[in-house]
């Protein structure tokens, strides 16, 4: 695959994602709920990912690998977008976006637009990894393709289980004001984020060719690296935990002390 093809793919992906996130920015004041920004981003990454995977470069039919990767990214996007849509439809504004809007004050509309566009830019390495994995030139599906599919299936299932456990905990009136530390949430403060990250390891695995070097494989490593950075350092854990400390105080601080922030491990013993 030539540089020119990759450059064209990146440009088209960037334009599509920028347009999609512009729509998300317009939807926020129209609905009064910033949760639709995350829904639009997830659905948009899935849509652009599917189109990227099935894009035929040389005029031939899409390969089995292209269809496999398209199904994988579509399954990830559909599950997560549906979860976000149900949560958002309940009418609760995302505390992360609400805090940003309050901090930005009168300048919030402009800065929210720029923030939405930064999310579009951040998604480019993700959809590019999908594109590169789908177009690995080896013929037929191999063991790494199946392992990649298995990793993504585990990630989707794990994230779904974590979301369901938190939903059940939150729906119990007796747990109001408490911190969910049951099931997967006992092993990680953010098991949903961990499985979200895990799923992006599927594409480097699919892009890796044992028999014949595929130079573009190295680019796909940017997807899990970027997702880890976003979730752990930027827009995931930091603002969410700041909100939880404000709303739960000492209970959440104790939960932080005994529970891993990201990678699952047995909780520390109580002192």
C-alpha positions as CSV (number, residue, x, y, z in Angstrom):
1,X,0.0,0.0,0.0
2,X,1.5,3.3,-1.1
3,X,2.0,6.5,0.8
4,X,-0.4,8.3,-1.6
5,X,-3.2,5.9,-0.7
6,X,-2.7,6.3,3.0
7,X,-2.6,10.1,2.7
8,X,-5.8,10.1,0.7
9,X,-7.4,7.8,3.3
10,X,-6.4,10.1,6.2
11,X,-7.7,13.2,4.4
12,X,-11.0,11.7,3.6
13,X,-11.3,10.3,7.1
14,X,-10.5,13.6,8.7
15,X,-13.0,15.5,6.6
16,X,-15.7,13.0,7.4
17,X,-15.0,13.0,11.1
18,X,-14.8,16.8,11.2
19,X,-18.3,17.0,9.6
20,X,-19.7,14.4,11.9
21,X,-18.4,16.2,15.0
22,X,-19.7,19.5,13.7
23,X,-23.1,17.9,13.8
24,X,-22.5,16.8,17.4
25,X,-21.6,20.3,18.3
26,X,-24.9,21.6,16.8
27,X,-26.9,18.9,18.6
28,X,-25.6,19.9,22.0
29,X,-27.5,23.2,22.3
30,X,-30.5,21.8,20.4
31,X,-30.9,18.9,22.9
32,X,-29.4,20.5,26.0
33,X,-27.5,17.3,26.7
34,X,-23.8,17.0,25.9
35,X,-24.0,13.2,26.1
36,X,-25.0,13.2,22.5
37,X,-21.4,14.3,21.6
38,X,-20.0,11.0,22.8
39,X,-22.8,9.1,21.0
40,X,-22.1,10.9,17.8
41,X,-18.3,10.4,18.1
42,X,-18.8,6.6,18.7
43,X,-21.3,6.2,15.9
44,X,-19.1,8.4,13.6
45,X,-15.9,6.4,14.3
46,X,-17.9,3.2,13.6
47,X,-19.3,4.5,10.3
48,X,-16.0,5.9,9.1
49,X,-14.2,2.7,10.2
50,X,-16.6,0.5,8.3
51,X,-16.3,2.6,5.1
52,X,-12.5,2.6,5.5
53,X,-12.4,-1.2,6.0
54,X,-14.5,-1.9,2.9
55,X,-12.8,0.7,0.7
56,X,-11.5,-1.1,-2.3
57,X,-8.2,0.2,-3.5
58,X,-7.4,-1.7,-6.6
59,X,-10.9,-2.2,-8.0
60,X,-11.3,-5.8,-6.9
61,X,-13.9,-7.1,-4.5
62,X,-13.5,-6.6,-0.7
63,X,-11.5,-9.4,0.9
64,X,-12.6,-11.6,3.8
65,X,-10.2,-9.6,6.1
66,X,-11.9,-6.4,5.0
67,X,-15.3,-7.8,5.9
68,X,-14.0,-9.2,9.2
69,X,-12.6,-5.8,10.2
70,X,-15.7,-4.0,9.1
71,X,-17.9,-6.3,11.2
72,X,-15.6,-5.9,14.2
73,X,-15.6,-2.1,14.2
74,X,-19.4,-2.0,13.5
75,X,-20.0,-4.4,16.5
76,X,-17.9,-2.2,18.8
77,X,-19.6,1.0,17.6
78,X,-23.1,-0.3,17.7
79,X,-22.8,-1.7,21.3
80,X,-21.2,1.4,22.8
81,X,-23.3,3.9,20.9
82,X,-26.5,2.1,22.0
83,X,-25.3,2.2,25.6
84,X,-24.5,5.9,25.4
85,X,-27.8,6.7,23.7
86,X,-29.8,4.9,26.4
87,X,-27.8,6.7,29.1
88,X,-28.1,10.1,27.4
89,X,-31.8,9.7,26.7
90,X,-32.5,9.6,30.4
91,X,-31.7,13.4,30.4
92,X,-28.6,13.5,32.6
93,X,-26.0,15.8,31.2
94,X,-22.5,14.4,31.2
95,X,-20.7,15.8,34.2
96,X,-17.4,16.2,32.3
97,X,-18.9,18.4,29.6
98,X,-21.0,20.3,32.1
99,X,-17.9,21.1,34.1
100,X,-16.2,22.3,30.9
101,X,-19.1,24.5,29.9
102,X,-19.2,26.1,33.4
103,X,-15.5,26.7,33.3
104,X,-15.6,28.3,29.8
105,X,-18.6,30.5,30.6
106,X,-19.7,32.8,27.7
107,X,-17.0,31.4,25.5
108,X,-18.4,27.8,25.9
109,X,-20.0,27.5,22.4
110,X,-16.8,28.4,20.5
111,X,-14.5,26.3,22.8
112,X,-17.0,23.4,22.7
113,X,-16.8,23.5,18.8
114,X,-13.0,23.4,19.0
115,X,-13.2,20.6,21.5
116,X,-15.5,18.6,19.2
117,X,-13.0,19.1,16.4
118,X,-10.2,17.9,18.6
119,X,-12.1,14.7,19.1
120,X,-12.4,14.3,15.3
121,X,-8.6,14.7,15.0
122,X,-8.1,12.2,17.8
123,X,-10.2,9.7,16.0
124,X,-8.1,9.7,12.9
125,X,-5.4,7.3,14.3
126,X,-8.2,4.9,15.3
127,X,-9.9,4.7,11.9
128,X,-6.5,4.7,10.2
129,X,-5.6,1.6,12.2
130,X,-8.9,0.0,11.1
131,X,-8.0,0.9,7.4
132,X,-4.5,-0.5,7.6
133,X,-5.6,-3.7,9.4
134,X,-8.3,-4.4,6.9
135,X,-5.9,-3.9,3.9
136,X,-3.1,-6.2,5.1
137,X,-2.1,-7.8,1.8
138,X,-1.8,-11.4,2.9
139,X,-4.5,-13.6,1.3
140,X,-7.0,-15.4,3.4
141,X,-7.7,-15.2,7.1
142,X,-5.0,-16.4,9.5
143,X,-4.6,-17.1,13.1
144,X,-3.8,-13.5,14.0
145,X,-7.1,-12.4,12.4
146,X,-9.0,-14.9,14.5
147,X,-7.1,-13.8,17.6
148,X,-7.8,-10.2,16.9
149,X,-11.5,-10.9,16.5
150,X,-11.4,-12.9,19.8
151,X,-9.8,-9.9,21.6
152,X,-12.4,-7.5,20.4
153,X,-15.2,-9.9,21.3
154,X,-13.8,-10.2,24.8
155,X,-13.5,-6.4,25.0
156,X,-17.0,-5.8,23.9
157,X,-18.3,-8.4,26.3
158,X,-16.2,-7.1,29.2
159,X,-17.3,-3.5,28.6
160,X,-20.9,-4.6,28.4
161,X,-20.7,-6.5,31.6
162,X,-19.1,-3.6,33.4
163,X,-21.7,-1.2,32.1
164,X,-24.5,-3.6,33.2
165,X,-23.1,-4.0,36.7
166,X,-22.8,-0.3,37.2
167,X,-26.4,0.2,35.8
168,X,-27.8,-2.3,38.2
169,X,-25.9,-0.8,41.1
170,X,-27.0,2.8,40.3
171,X,-30.7,1.7,39.8
172,X,-30.9,0.5,43.4
173,X,-32.2,3.4,45.6
174,X,-30.3,1.9,48.5
175,X,-27.0,2.6,46.7
176,X,-27.6,6.3,46.4
177,X,-24.5,8.2,47.3
178,X,-22.4,5.0,47.4
179,X,-19.6,3.9,45.2
180,X,-19.9,0.8,43.0
181,X,-17.2,-1.7,44.0
182,X,-18.9,-4.9,42.9
183,X,-18.0,-7.4,40.2
184,X,-15.5,-6.0,37.7
185,X,-15.6,-2.6,39.6
186,X,-13.9,-4.3,42.5
187,X,-10.9,-5.0,40.4
188,X,-10.7,-1.7,38.5
189,X,-12.2,1.7,39.1
190,X,-12.8,1.9,35.4
191,X,-13.2,-1.6,33.9
192,X,-15.3,-0.2,31.1
193,X,-12.4,2.0,30.1
194,X,-10.0,-0.9,30.3
195,X,-12.0,-3.0,28.0
196,X,-12.5,0.0,25.7
197,X,-8.7,0.2,25.4
198,X,-8.3,-3.6,25.1
199,X,-10.5,-3.7,22.0
200,X,-8.1,-1.4,20.0
201,X,-5.3,-4.0,20.4
202,X,-7.2,-6.2,17.9
203,X,-6.2,-4.1,14.9
204,X,-2.4,-4.2,15.4
205,X,-2.8,-7.9,15.9
206,X,-4.7,-8.3,12.6
207,X,-2.2,-6.0,10.8
208,X,0.8,-8.0,12.0
209,X,2.1,-10.5,9.4
210,X,4.4,-13.2,10.7
211,X,5.4,-14.4,7.2
212,X,5.8,-11.1,5.3
213,X,6.7,-7.7,6.9
214,X,3.9,-5.2,6.6
215,X,5.5,-1.8,7.2
216,X,2.2,-0.1,7.9
217,X,1.6,-2.4,11.0
218,X,3.6,0.1,13.1
219,X,1.1,2.8,12.4
220,X,-1.7,0.7,13.9
221,X,0.0,0.7,17.3
222,X,-1.0,4.4,17.5
223,X,-4.6,3.4,18.1
224,X,-4.2,1.6,21.5
225,X,-1.5,4.1,22.5
226,X,-3.8,7.0,21.8
227,X,-6.8,5.4,23.4
228,X,-4.8,4.7,26.6
229,X,-3.6,8.3,26.8
230,X,-7.1,9.7,26.2
231,X,-8.8,7.4,28.8
232,X,-6.1,7.5,31.5
233,X,-4.6,11.0,31.1
234,X,-7.0,13.3,29.4
235,X,-10.8,13.0,28.9
236,X,-11.6,9.8,30.7
237,X,-10.4,9.1,34.2
238,X,-9.1,12.6,35.4
239,X,-12.4,14.6,34.9
240,X,-14.6,11.7,35.9
241,X,-12.7,11.0,39.1
242,X,-12.6,14.7,39.9
243,X,-16.4,14.7,39.7
244,X,-16.7,11.5,41.9
245,X,-14.5,13.1,44.6
246,X,-16.8,16.1,44.6
247,X,-19.9,14.0,44.8
248,X,-18.8,11.0,46.9
249,X,-15.9,12.5,48.9
250,X,-14.2,10.2,51.4
251,X,-16.0,7.1,50.1
252,X,-14.5,7.5,46.6
253,X,-11.1,8.4,48.1
254,X,-11.1,5.1,50.0
255,X,-12.2,3.3,46.8
256,X,-9.2,5.0,45.0
257,X,-6.8,3.7,47.7
258,X,-7.8,0.1,47.4
259,X,-8.7,-0.3,43.8
260,X,-6.6,-0.1,40.6
261,X,-7.4,2.8,38.4
262,X,-7.3,1.0,35.1
263,X,-5.7,-2.4,34.8
264,X,-7.7,-5.0,36.7
265,X,-6.1,-6.5,39.8
266,X,-7.2,-7.8,43.2
267,X,-8.1,-4.9,45.5
268,X,-5.8,-3.9,48.3
269,X,-6.6,-5.1,51.7
270,X,-8.5,-2.8,54.0
271,X,-6.4,-1.1,56.7
